[in-house]
Amino acid sequence: MKRNHIAVGLLAALAAVSSISCASKGNDEERDVAIDTGSFDVKTGDNFECFYTGTIADTDWNVARAVATQGIGGHHVTVYWTDQVQPASHHTCTDDEMLTWHMVSGAGGEDGASVEGLVRLPDGYVSKVPKGGQIVVQAHYINGDSAPRTVSDLAKLHLVPDSKVIAYANIYAVNDGSFTIPAHGGTYHTTTCRTERDLSVLIMLGHMHEHGKHYRLDRIDEHDQVIENMYDTDWVPYYVSHPPTQRFDPSAPLTIAKGTRLRQTCSWQNESASSLQFPREMCTGVMYYFPDVGGGQLDCPPDVPESDAGPVGDGGANCVAVGDPGNELGVGSYCDDQNSCKRRQGGPILICTGAQAGPGQSFCTTFCSADTDCGIGAYCMIDPRGNGCVPAACGGVPGGGADAGQ
């Protein structure tokens, strides 16, 4: 399916006023397209500002890379194109408008000097903006001041001629938009998808926002067992604009066969007073595949609606699915007679609840005295018979009493 919505707010962006640095507007030489937002205000807190620029691709553009600078509090700038041209304007971003956007590149973050986007493709591999595409810029800022702050962003797209293009590359995304992170709490979420085509991958990275705690992507078999761990990292706010990135030589790309099952697991800790959902927070695996011969940006189609869902104690579905890896401590991972609990490095000893917990309640737990002993999305059930960690998916609640998880 075509990827018409990729709100991967990762990396840098560009804005409302643009100029082309050389006189020629053909496609036979290298040139830069410069985009200057001009001054704009960002209110206190988190801001996603969108700019429909006056820049329209005069021919098919081969975008090799982007550089950008932002003001104080800038997190990233992301550049998109759209074929639904609108008058040049600036406004606070809305989720729905991104349905018609296609990501081009990005760079930036607060730095004070030009910063190149981390998603730089190998020489000769480029992203395409088709003739007539309008450039749209999204600038992400976090303003910690008590008053609005005036900032400005500047970015450049570097274009190369057709003669320097080896292949076109585009985004393949493993995207989870179905999670909810409770206010003043944490959770984790797991989804599974199945690739619909063979992929040759140049770049792979995970993407979350500042509430992220851990990101993991696995290649799994038909029995939900891990064949290969592809990406696994604790998350820190710096990674919002500078994530750990895996790169592969074009002569030896990462290959993913059609029909491969991919399982993505993210965990978050939300300290705010409101619950968070996509796209305010994210759980997205981003791969740059080649060659793009017209497929454009693609999503990995879901294999099942949600792999961590299921009614608790219904005599059928388990509260965590087979193969669920649990949170960063392993609490809430699936276990049964065939699947034992595996202790994480530096983590607590894990015990399988098994049949003793009742139908639909088989998961890995550990002893606890407080919720903080249980990790993200799990809570300490206080009981005279003994305390244990219960994931939220299985009925765990903060400060759980003797009835928690039952």
C-alpha positions as a printed Julia matrix, in Angstrom:
406×3 Matrix{Float64}:
   0.0     0.0     0.0
   1.18    3.55   -0.62
   2.6     5.41    2.32
   0.59    8.63    2.27
   0.95    9.33    5.96
   4.35    9.21    7.6
   4.36   11.63   10.5
   7.88   10.54   11.42
   8.68   13.85   13.04
  12.35   12.81   13.07
  15.02   15.17   11.74
  14.94   18.65   10.26
  12.69   20.99    8.32
  12.41   24.01    6.13
   9.99   26.83    5.57
   8.13   29.62    3.88
  10.47   31.67    1.71
  12.85   29.94   -0.7
  15.44   30.69   -3.37
  17.45   28.64   -5.84
  21.16   29.27   -5.47
  22.13   29.08   -9.12
  20.65   30.68  -12.18
  19.84   27.45  -14.01
  16.53   25.79  -13.23
  17.21   22.69  -15.28
  18.02   19.23  -14.0
  21.5    19.01  -15.47
  23.67   20.42  -12.66
  23.96   20.46   -8.88
  22.15   23.23   -7.07
  20.7    24.18   -3.69
  17.14   25.15   -2.84
  17.25   27.42    0.23
  14.2    27.84    2.43
  13.93   30.52    5.12
  10.92   30.54    7.41
  11.44   34.09    8.48
  10.63   34.97   12.1
   7.77   33.22   13.86
   6.66   32.74   17.46
   6.51   29.49   19.39
   4.36   29.41   22.49
   5.39   27.87   25.8
   5.57   24.08   25.66
   5.59   21.74   22.67
   5.09   23.19   19.18
   4.75   21.69   15.7
   4.67   24.57   13.2
   3.83   23.94    9.54
   4.78   26.03    6.52
   3.25   25.61    3.06
   6.03   27.3     1.11
   6.01   29.14   -2.18
   8.5    26.58   -3.49
   7.17   24.37   -6.3
   9.5    21.85   -7.97
  10.24   23.23  -11.44
  11.3    19.78  -12.67
  11.78   16.38  -11.06
  14.16   17.06   -8.15
  16.81   14.56   -7.06
  17.34   15.39   -3.37
  20.68   14.12   -2.1
  20.67   15.68    1.37
  19.46   18.54    3.55
  21.11   20.9     6.02
  19.32   23.19    8.45
  19.6    25.45   11.48
  17.01   26.26   14.12
  16.66   28.65   17.0
  16.8    27.89   20.72
  14.51   24.99   21.56
  14.5    23.57   18.03
  14.21   19.77   17.95
  14.04   19.04   14.24
  12.87   20.26   10.86
  11.26   17.84    8.4
  10.72   18.55    4.71
   7.82   17.07    2.76
   6.23   17.53   -0.65
   2.54   17.48   -1.55
   0.71   17.41   -4.87
  -2.27   19.24   -3.33
  -0.85   22.74   -3.74
  -2.07   25.4    -1.32
  -1.34   29.12   -0.93
   1.82   29.82    1.05
   0.94   29.94    4.72
   2.09   29.2     8.27
   0.01   27.65   11.05
   0.17   25.17   13.91
   0.2    21.68   12.4
  -2.85   19.43   12.39
  -2.7    15.64   12.12
  -5.08   15.25    9.19
  -3.18   17.49    6.79
  -0.19   15.17    6.77
  -2.23   12.49    4.97
  -1.2    14.03    1.64
   2.46   14.65    2.51
   5.5    12.68    1.38
   8.71   12.94    3.38
  11.77   14.21    1.53
  14.52   14.73    4.08
  15.37   16.51    7.28
  18.05   18.1     9.41
  18.41   20.58   12.22
  17.9    20.88   15.91
  19.13   23.69   18.12
  22.78   24.17   17.18
  23.55   27.64   15.92
  25.37   26.3    12.88
  24.23   24.33    9.87
  23.51   20.73   10.8
  23.27   17.97    8.24
  20.42   15.52    8.52
  21.47   12.16    9.92
  19.47   10.38    7.23
  21.99   11.09    4.5
  21.75    8.56    1.71
  24.9     7.12    0.1
  26.25    9.04   -2.87
  24.13    8.37   -5.94
  21.01    7.37   -3.96
  18.42   10.14   -3.8
  14.84   11.0    -2.86
  12.6    12.35   -5.62
  10.29   15.35   -5.53
   8.19   15.23   -8.71
   7.69   18.26  -10.9
   4.85   20.39   -9.5
   5.28   19.16   -5.93
   4.9    21.88   -3.29
   7.47   21.92   -0.48
   5.98   21.76    3.02
   8.04   22.2     6.18
   7.35   21.05    9.72
   9.4    22.65   12.51
   9.34   21.1    15.98
  10.17   23.32   18.98
   9.98   22.91   22.73
   9.86   26.26   24.5
  10.71   26.02   28.19
  10.24   29.75   28.78
   7.15   31.23   30.42
   6.51   33.46   27.39
   6.43   32.95   23.61
   9.81   32.9    21.88
  10.61   34.36   18.44
  12.71   32.06   16.24
  13.56   31.44   12.61
  14.71   28.39   10.65
  16.92   28.13    7.58
  17.41   25.01    5.47
  18.81   23.87    2.14
  17.98   20.94   -0.1
  20.93   19.84   -2.21
  19.86   18.64   -5.67
  21.92   16.56   -8.09
  21.45   15.96  -11.83
  20.05   12.75  -13.34
  23.56   11.77  -14.44
  24.58   11.34  -10.77
  21.61    9.19   -9.78
  22.25    5.47   -9.25
  18.82    4.7    -7.76
  15.88    6.36   -6.05
  15.28    5.49   -2.41
  12.2     5.94   -0.27
  10.8     5.22    3.18
   9.45    1.89    4.37
   7.77    2.37    7.75
   6.71    0.06   10.55
   4.24    2.39   12.21
   2.13    1.95   15.35
  -0.63    4.51   15.74
  -2.91    2.56   18.08
  -1.35    3.07   21.51
  -2.49    5.26   24.42
  -0.06    6.33   27.16
  -1.92    7.2    30.39
  -1.32   10.5    32.17
   1.3    10.26   34.91
   2.04    6.69   33.94
   3.83    4.36   31.61
   2.93    1.65   29.15
   4.36   -0.48   26.38
   2.78   -1.62   23.13
   3.58   -4.33   20.59
   2.44   -4.63   16.98
   3.24   -7.12   14.23
   3.31   -6.59   10.48
   4.2    -8.67    7.4
   6.22   -7.27    4.49
   4.42   -7.34    1.15
   7.54   -7.1    -1.04
  11.26   -7.86   -1.06
  13.29   -5.0     0.42
  16.89   -3.85    0.03
  17.56   -1.44    2.9
  20.24    1.28    3.08
  19.34    2.87    6.44
  17.34    1.69    9.45
  16.4     3.56   12.6
  13.72    3.76   15.27
  11.74    6.86   16.03
   9.99    7.98   19.23
   9.49   11.33   20.92
  10.77   12.54   24.28
   8.52   10.27   26.39
  10.01    7.13   24.84
  11.89    4.7    27.09
  12.75    1.74   24.84
  12.46    0.76   21.17
  12.85   -2.76   19.75
  12.3    -4.34   16.32
  12.51   -8.11   15.74
  12.22  -10.46   12.8
   9.94  -13.31   14.02
   8.75  -16.68   12.71
   5.21  -17.99   12.32
   5.24  -19.13   15.96
   6.16  -15.61   17.21
   9.7   -16.68   18.11
  12.55  -14.23   17.49
  14.68  -15.09   14.47
  16.74  -11.91   14.61
  16.83   -8.81   16.76
  17.19   -5.98   14.25
  17.2    -2.88   16.48
  17.13   -2.59   20.26
  17.92    0.53   22.29
  16.99    2.37   25.45
  15.54    5.75   24.38
  16.63    9.2    25.54
  15.24   12.62   24.48
  18.35   13.36   22.38
  17.36   10.52   20.06
  14.24   12.43   18.93
  16.41   14.25   16.39
  19.58   12.1    16.56
  18.51    8.43   16.79
  20.94    5.51   16.66
  21.16    4.75   12.94
  22.19    1.55   11.17
  23.67    2.0     7.71
  24.28   -0.63    5.05
  26.54   -0.46    2.02
  24.57   -0.47   -1.26
  26.68   -3.45   -2.4
  25.55   -5.41    0.69
  22.19   -3.94    1.81
  20.03   -5.36    4.54
  17.65   -7.71    2.74
  14.15   -8.45    3.99
  12.17  -11.01    2.01
   8.52  -10.65    1.07
   6.34  -12.21    3.77
   8.74  -11.49    6.64
   7.01  -10.9     9.97
   8.29   -7.89   11.92
   7.42   -7.24   15.57
   7.84   -3.75   17.0
   7.71   -2.96   20.73
   7.86    0.49   22.31
   7.61    1.65   25.91
   6.99    5.13   27.27
   6.82    7.08   30.53
   4.37    9.98   30.51
   4.91   12.58   33.23
   2.32   14.98   31.81
  -1.25   15.51   33.03
  -2.8    14.31   29.75
  -2.78   10.95   28.01
  -0.67   10.74   24.85
  -1.42    9.14   21.51
  -0.03    9.1    17.98
   1.3    11.43   16.58
   2.12   13.39   19.77
   4.18   10.33   20.68
   5.49    7.85   18.16
   6.51    4.24   17.71
   7.91    3.96   14.2
  10.6     1.93   12.51
  12.02    3.8     9.52
  13.91    2.11    6.69
  15.17    3.65    3.45
  14.72    1.06    0.7
  15.85    1.01   -2.92
  15.09    1.02   -5.74
  11.89    3.01   -5.58
  10.42    2.44   -9.03
   7.14    4.17   -8.31
   5.97    2.53   -5.09
   6.75    5.66   -3.11
   6.61    5.7     0.67
   5.31    2.38    2.0
   3.88    1.03    5.26
   4.43   -2.51    6.46
   0.86   -3.94    6.47
  -0.38   -5.14    9.88
  -0.19   -8.88   10.38
  -2.7    -8.75   13.24
  -4.62   -5.73   14.56
  -2.69   -5.67   17.86
  -0.38   -8.31   19.26
  -0.62   -7.21   22.87
  -4.4    -7.05   23.08
  -6.95   -9.51   24.41
  -9.61   -9.7    27.09
  -8.32  -10.71   30.51
  -9.47  -14.07   31.81
 -11.99  -14.8    29.06
 -10.96  -18.44   28.89
  -9.49  -17.86   25.43
  -7.2   -14.92   24.69
  -4.29  -14.34   27.04
  -3.79  -10.84   28.42
  -0.4   -10.74   26.65
   0.13  -12.41   23.29
   2.46  -15.27   22.5
   5.91  -13.8    21.85
   5.23  -10.5    23.61
   8.64   -9.39   24.97
   7.21   -7.4    27.89
   8.7    -4.16   29.18
  12.35   -3.16   29.62
  12.67   -5.54   32.62
  10.88   -8.41   30.89
   7.84   -8.03   33.15
   4.73   -8.85   31.13
   6.52  -11.04   28.58
   4.6   -14.14   27.52
   5.38  -17.51   29.09
   3.88  -21.0    29.18
   5.06  -24.61   29.35
   7.07  -24.1    26.16
   8.22  -20.52   26.67
  10.16  -19.78   29.86
  10.91  -16.36   31.34
  14.38  -15.1    30.39
  16.14  -12.75   32.77
  17.38   -9.53   31.13
  20.96   -8.45   31.72
  21.01   -6.52   34.98
  17.3    -7.14   35.5
  15.4    -8.98   38.23
  14.74  -12.72   38.34
  11.52  -13.45   36.43
   8.88  -16.03   37.3
   6.07  -17.32   35.08
   2.59  -16.96   36.6
   1.45  -19.94   34.5
  -1.83  -21.68   35.17
  -1.84  -20.63   38.84
  -2.96  -17.14   37.87
  -6.05  -18.4    36.06
  -7.16  -18.38   32.38
  -5.74  -15.57   30.27
  -3.19  -14.58   32.94
   0.08  -16.21   31.86
   2.99  -13.75   31.95
   6.43  -13.18   33.48
   6.52  -11.37   36.81
   8.92  -10.59   39.63
   8.76   -9.75   43.33
   8.19   -6.1    44.24
   7.54   -3.69   47.06
   6.54   -0.66   44.94
   5.4     0.15   41.41
   8.89    1.42   40.56
  10.22   -2.15   40.91
   8.11   -3.31   37.97
   9.26   -1.1    35.07
   7.2     0.64   32.42
   3.51   -0.22   32.16
   3.48   -2.66   35.1
   2.52   -2.21   38.72
   3.13   -3.88   42.07
   0.17   -5.92   43.32
   0.22   -5.81   47.12
  -1.16   -9.03   48.59
  -0.75  -10.8    51.94
   0.26  -13.94   50.06
   3.14  -12.1    48.37
   3.67   -9.08   46.15
   4.21   -9.37   42.4
   4.37   -7.19   39.28
   1.28   -7.17   37.03
   1.35   -5.51   33.56
  -1.41   -3.03   32.81
  -2.64   -5.31   30.0
  -3.39   -7.96   32.64
  -5.17   -5.68   35.08
  -2.31   -4.03   36.95
  -3.04   -0.57   38.32
  -0.84    1.99   40.11
  -0.62    1.33   43.84
  -2.42   -2.01   43.35
  -4.13   -3.53   46.37
  -5.07   -7.11   47.02
  -7.66   -7.08   44.24
  -5.32   -5.72   41.58
  -4.81   -7.96   38.59
  -7.62  -10.32   39.61
